[in-house]
Each structure stands twice: as structure tokens, then as C-alpha cells.
């Protein structure tokens, strides 16, 4: 297992993104882990468009089976999506279902010119045709479904990746 | 006793009354409603949550605002909404309430939003569904007789929390025709459950139920005294259509003593908010200057009502 130093991975991700940032690039973080990461990237890359936040609770495909279990929060897109260059930011890329939900929600705000995906870590196990253009670390072997990998934020604001049994 | 609104896991199965509804469920509904308010500001005011669900609005009693806001809420959740105009439906041909329900179940209904002049009608439907093993169908009470109007109570709580944040520091006055008001009953239950330390009811003796004190409220028969120092003034509509006999002299007399004017409102805290469930009788229970004034939050109540109903329907349908 490679080192899961979230702070280090975050810096690597920022450097991957840097050459592709234009004055019209906008970041949208997926709550909660992706938003923490997006806040960091937004500051590190000096992005001028205000940061967006998406909560995909109302667009999940397992609502029929699981209902509204996690407490939904606000989706806030403070820039015009119409014609924008949007980078969706998430912490961990797994099945691709969260990304699908975020794309659907984003398109209810307008028609972006292009959308890309940036993630801290790709843990494998995709169930949808989704790929991240920017990714700081791809695990060599997919994590088993019994393992849960998630980003956490300490009181001092530092980011950590934590592996727990699902 | 088993709470008929909750399933065996303690989750909301139906929303029938706020009486006995646990505080954490009320809080969860208010929390869930908050992100729904943002949908109204979007280009596409629609979420895919209830796609393919059929919601039947069963209104056996007139209503414009409540039926419309339920309809908008359901449509913003992408549900298919069917409004039954009961005055021209089978009921007038003699069909019983439960036969109507069974027929709509045979049309694959997922949810009933029920308003009925008889207290307890939504309970009857919920019990009938349970007896038939139809735990996949949900009932929302949109007002039954003098009994309860839970989504109105919830949207009022949402409004109070929006403007005043902490319930545990508030003094709230409910003013007017409490006797005929299902809204007042739902408000009192919710305010008490959420920990409001002082709930007052203000009105003439003929329009307050006997032993209302047992609901945990302080009773006032004087407007100026009752409004002194309150944070929230919740006006009620004078329900002329429900009155039998001489409970009060004339609407003009009522206005003189119980109508909310700027002078009477001056007894409340300077930042007190004024609420009204609508429809308003201007010049009867409330003066136009107050209804349109800076302290009134009556139209925000309507807007919040859509988000609260979206929250209730999406919590129910997702069980």
C-alpha cells in the first residue's frame, strides 16, 4: 500500500492542475471531503471564479433503496454555469456514482462548456464509465468493498485519509 | 402505544400530527428543508428524487395555498401529481372515503395528501393502509377538522428558526381564534417539543378551548398584556365558516379588541416577527399596516412552506 499522506497528495494534485487553469476555470467541490479539498486547491491555485459546492443527496441513484439518510446540505453554485469551464473536485473516486450525480446536478444550473474531474485518490471499483483527468494517486490494486477510504479534516484544518472497515 | 406515524424502525411512515412526534424527527425535517430552499433560486427548479412516484392530493375541503404549495413541492421533486376535485368526484355519488382510497391504491398511488373537514380522517386512511399491509403508501395530513395541520406547524417552526435561531430563549404568542384552529394545536405541540419556554395564547374566552392550559400554555385575555415582551406573534385566522352560534359580536368588534395593530404590536420586542398562516382577514384579525409592515414574515412563510413540504415528502417516500 503506497503512503496516504493527504497533504502531500493535495500538493501533487494542485501541481497537476496548475498548467490547465485559465482565468475562466471554476472549481466545484462535492460535499464534504471534496469541498475541503476544493477549498485548498482554490486558494493554492489562486482561482478567481468563486468556489462552488455540490451536495449530491438529492441526485443519488440509491434514494429509492436507502432514502435520505445522510443529512443533506446546500448546493451553492455562485458563478454562471452556462458556458463555464468547470472542474469537479472529489476526495476519493470509487464507483463513479457520486460523479454521475454531481454531473446531473451541475447541468440543472446550465450548460457548461466543459467539465473535468479532479480527485485525490482513485481506489478502483468503477461501476460507471467515469475517469478523472487529474488524480494524485491511483491505487495499484482496487480496494475491497469491505474497506472504506475517506478524507477527514482535523481541527487545525489539516487533511488526512483514513481507512476504515465498511 | 405505537405511534401510528412511525414504522417499526422509528422512522416517519406518515405525517399525521405533531402531537407526540419526537423532537429529533421534527429537527430532522427542519434540517432537511434547509437545502430545499435553494432549489427555488435555480434555473431548473426540479430535483429527480420522486421521479415515477404518484402523489394524490385528496382535498375534501377547500384550500388554495396549501394544495398549491403541496402541488409545487411534489412537482419540484419530479413526482406526478393528481389533484382530485372532490366536489365533482365519486364522493358526491356516495362512495366512501376508504373505497376512494382503495381505488386510488389500485392506480398505484405512492402518497396521499389529505385534507378533510372531519378530525381524524387521515388517521383512518393510514390505519386502513396498515391493515391492508400497504406500508409502501404514505399519508400526509394537510389539515383535518379542528385537529391538526402538521406541515403548517412545521413551516412555522422553520420560519421561527430562520429568524430567531434558538427556540429555547423565546416567548411566543398565538393570538385569536384558537378554538377552531388546527394550526394553533400543531403550533403549540411543535413549540413545546422544541423547548420554547413560554408559549402564550391570547384571545376571548369564547374562542379558547377549555383547559387549554393543560397543553402547557399561558392564557391571556388582554392583548397588550399578552404581547408584552414576546419574540414571535403568531396570528390566527378568524374562522367564520366554522362558527355555530354567537361566539363573538361582529368582526368589527373583534378587530377593535383582538386585531393586531401597530399600537398593540409595540408591546412586543422591537425585533419581534409577525406570522399568519393565511388567508388573512385584513381589518379583522390583523391591520393592513402590520400585515405589510417590516416585522411581517407572512410571505416568507409561504415560500418556506414549499421547502418544508418537499422535505416531508422526500423523507416519507424514501423509507
Interface residues (C-beta under 8 A of the other chain):
Chain A: X55 X57 X58 X59 X63 X64 X66 X67 X68 X71 X72 X73 X74 X75 X76 X104 X108 X109 X110
Chain B: X28 X31 X32 X34 X35 X38 X42 X43 X44 X46 X47 X48 X49 X314 X315 X318 X319
